[in-house]
Amino acid sequence: MNLVFNSYGFVFLFLPLTVGGYTLAEHIWSDKETLAGVRRLLLTAASVLYMASFGLRSLLIFLCSISVTIVFSLLLRRFHSKILLTAALVLQVGALVYFKYAGVLTGSRIALPLAVSFYTFSQISWLVDLYRREPELENWTVSEYLTYITFFPKLLQGPITRFAEMKPHLDRLGDIRFDVESFTRGFLLFLLGLFEKVILADTLNVPVDYAYSHLNAIRFAEAWIITVAYPLSLYLDFSAYCNMGRGVARMLGMDLPENFDKPYRSVNGSELWGRWHSSLNRFFVRYIYIPLGGSRRGNARTLANMMLVFVISGLWHGSTWYFLVWGCMNGILATLTWAWIHIARPAIRGKLSHSRNSEAVTAATSTEPDHEPDHKTGASLVSRILHGIRTAFCVLFMDLWLSVTFMIFHGPDSASVLAMVRKLLTPQPLRVAEYFATQFELSELWYLIKITPLSHMPYSRYYLMWIMLIGSWACACLLPKARTVSEKIKINAFTGFVFSILFVWCVLALGKVTEFAYFAF
Amino acid sequence: MNNNNIGKFYRVFLPITALALCAVIALTVIVDPFFHYHAPLKGFPYVVDNQLLQNPGMARNMLYDSVMTGSSMTLNFDTDDFRELMGLDLIKLCSNGAYPKDISNVLSVVFQPDSRARKNNDVKAVFAALDISTFTAEPEETKYPLPEYMYDRTPLNDISYLLNKDVILEYILKPVVEKEPTDLSYVYGTTWQTEEYFSEAWVLRDYRAPEAVSEPLAADALIPRTKVNLEENILPYVEEHPETEFYFFFPPYSILYWNNVRVENRLDAVLAQSEYMMERLLGYPNVRVFYFQNEEEMITDLNNYADMEHYRPAFNRYMTECFADGTDEVFPDTVSGETEKMRKIVDSFDFGSLFE
């Protein structure tokens, strides 16, 4: 039985036992030092057990990896040597490259150990920060390191957390007392994440799987619908995991960094990567981009550094050529955006302001009286409307970009990806088969058809498809972040009623246990 | 935050949640749409369409005296034909794409001595389609991951069944609204395969010939794995249940299937594998073997097929008649004659004419 967040075992057994044990400890050990030690032990043991539930192989590889890091960390503490750091990094990156690419190079199948990318990146950040003598890592202990690296709410899919980000919480482990509000808000966040996963993401995944397994039958319009639906399901899936993880951390009186900040609201290529899987981007910036010189060595070097980061990001996401293309496409967009914001636009503005200054000088020297604009409010309204239209256009463009570029993530092989691209580029009449539309259907929506006038409408299945698609997009783009909702919402009898319905709905949807998409990375 | 409000939250949240979950569990146990706990309720319009989840419960809690199992080659049998021609009360426990282990999983439940079905009567006959290509799979391999909670007797993991949205919405509430129960005599039948699917044009449209292989596969290459599969997944049931008559049959694939075998240069190996299987099975007195693969008129006409392997439902009726009257039955001394006839069909068929 694996303890994936959206499983009965996790919701009804592992989570209550872990939070229960963690809380009970404060009633048994009153001494702060002892309590902190017990909680570190408990969290580490629970996390190892959690990892073990996914299979012995992944657990053993994980334990080997963290043992190697501990040995090198102890050596680095004693001998502050670049050679040691390099050796440790070569081992970590080498293992990751081996598991991700050896199969491709040798033509054999090597199963990717669970979460290997996420804990490898965390360990790289640990080793580099240790070498850089970051203040948070002074006087570190093995038990602190183990609690940090194994922490189960972030273990399988991140966010990729630096030790410095968890250190304040680890320091407080002996002080944290069970707080019913903190627990409740954490639980609500977990529940909202569960809803994102089992009701939205898993439902959207059905037509996507259907389309890729029936590529011959898919037509132009359907291919475009799938192109929009897949990244939505990927986002909802990944963001759901992070929300659930943050919710669990909150229940324990801790916190994890944000990984998603409404990427569907991005207005340009640079912003997108600050909003989508931002912990990965922070990692790349801190440990690759800045050491390469960042933006300190001129525009050309900055653009080259950015491009390199995106190429590496593409290669990390997958070992096939189309992930490289994906990295390059996003790299090109991000560098163009950067060049526009930092080079072209300031230059244009400089020219414009120069000409405006000239006009102002002419006006000041003229004999005409100075007229104050008396329609300030109107101008501001117009500019706001124009700004809104421009923003909406940029958001839609970026959402389309996200859809098209992320489409390849689902392709089981190059042939399928190319076949889907061909479908997208071969215009046909805009027809969607009813059977295709039914793939979007939640069982619950069938009852909606039965009890509403929809049953008498000829296109009821299509309406439901659009309800599902637009509703999911609204969740991804328009509605507030789950974290904001869980923190701001008034906790009272009414929310108790609403969330009990949501909880029951989600629990009943656990029957189809599905993995999270990013388990494969 | 006022603790009083949080108290109100939990005073509403906990009872509603507990009540709703208990209601769902109670409803599932009472109706039991997968027949996991008891026999079907009289008058409830059960929908049966999920082989993996419903087969074990049907095998355990329904009353029958014979079983049809195997891959999609068995979907279109009609239990009424068995009653009419052989006087048998047959239950269909088919599994699409079944591997030998899938057949074994079904039979293990069928022969559970403490089940309601077995307490009522023994099994008179088992009919099983043998798809030769699946007998080279790993002996433990199943087509789909097994939902353990439906096959084992541990109540602890039944939560996946008891708290399941699909069970409530699709198998309890929807049948009550629609009132269209499954006709068990044709359960799992491919009703969507209407007449237009059975045509040469349709079959050839989706057919892709495999890559040609120049080196022929050794005649005995497939036998070791086949032996293990037979000995682990099939023969134990034959040996442990001498009171049951086992009807094993080789379903009639179209000539396109044999084109694949020919292009991949494994005809000798496949025929040797078939011979081996027939000989091993015929070593038991309670086994009867039927070989339909060399039904030349049938297999060479692609208008009898919806794809390379799936034949018209009318041929299921014909096979049932054969089980009843012994046509196409194989005996120890006719095994090699059957495979030789198959070889002749393949050797003499003008495959080029299909693709002109």
HADDOCK unambig.tbl for C-alpha pairs under 7 A between the chains (distance, minus, plus):
assign (segid A and resid 443 and name CA) (segid B and resid 169 and name CA) 6.55 0.50 0.50
assign (segid A and resid 491 and name CA) (segid B and resid 5 and name CA) 6.22 0.50 0.50
assign (segid A and resid 491 and name CA) (segid B and resid 6 and name CA) 5.90 0.50 0.50
assign (segid A and resid 491 and name CA) (segid B and resid 9 and name CA) 6.25 0.50 0.50
assign (segid A and resid 492 and name CA) (segid B and resid 5 and name CA) 4.78 0.50 0.50
assign (segid A and resid 492 and name CA) (segid B and resid 6 and name CA) 5.93 0.50 0.50
assign (segid A and resid 492 and name CA) (segid B and resid 8 and name CA) 5.68 0.50 0.50
assign (segid A and resid 492 and name CA) (segid B and resid 9 and name CA) 4.65 0.50 0.50
assign (segid A and resid 493 and name CA) (segid B and resid 8 and name CA) 4.92 0.50 0.50
assign (segid A and resid 493 and name CA) (segid B and resid 9 and name CA) 4.39 0.50 0.50
assign (segid A and resid 493 and name CA) (segid B and resid 12 and name CA) 5.84 0.50 0.50
assign (segid A and resid 495 and name CA) (segid B and resid 9 and name CA) 6.64 0.50 0.50
assign (segid A and resid 496 and name CA) (segid B and resid 9 and name CA) 4.33 0.50 0.50
assign (segid A and resid 496 and name CA) (segid B and resid 10 and name CA) 6.33 0.50 0.50
assign (segid A and resid 496 and name CA) (segid B and resid 12 and name CA) 5.43 0.50 0.50
assign (segid A and resid 496 and name CA) (segid B and resid 13 and name CA) 4.54 0.50 0.50
assign (segid A and resid 497 and name CA) (segid B and resid 12 and name CA) 5.87 0.50 0.50
assign (segid A and resid 497 and name CA) (segid B and resid 13 and name CA) 5.63 0.50 0.50
assign (segid A and resid 500 and name CA) (segid B and resid 13 and name CA) 5.02 0.50 0.50
assign (segid A and resid 500 and name CA) (segid B and resid 16 and name CA) 6.40 0.50 0.50
assign (segid A and resid 500 and name CA) (segid B and resid 17 and name CA) 5.33 0.50 0.50
assign (segid A and resid 504 and name CA) (segid B and resid 17 and name CA) 6.29 0.50 0.50
assign (segid A and resid 504 and name CA) (segid B and resid 21 and name CA) 6.80 0.50 0.50
assign (segid A and resid 508 and name CA) (segid B and resid 163 and name CA) 5.10 0.50 0.50
assign (segid A and resid 508 and name CA) (segid B and resid 164 and name CA) 4.50 0.50 0.50
assign (segid A and resid 508 and name CA) (segid B and resid 165 and name CA) 4.48 0.50 0.50
assign (segid A and resid 509 and name CA) (segid B and resid 164 and name CA) 6.15 0.50 0.50
assign (segid A and resid 509 and name CA) (segid B and resid 165 and name CA) 5.21 0.50 0.50
assign (segid A and resid 510 and name CA) (segid B and resid 164 and name CA) 6.89 0.50 0.50
assign (segid A and resid 511 and name CA) (segid B and resid 160 and name CA) 5.23 0.50 0.50
assign (segid A and resid 511 and name CA) (segid B and resid 164 and name CA) 4.88 0.50 0.50
assign (segid A and resid 511 and name CA) (segid B and resid 165 and name CA) 6.85 0.50 0.50
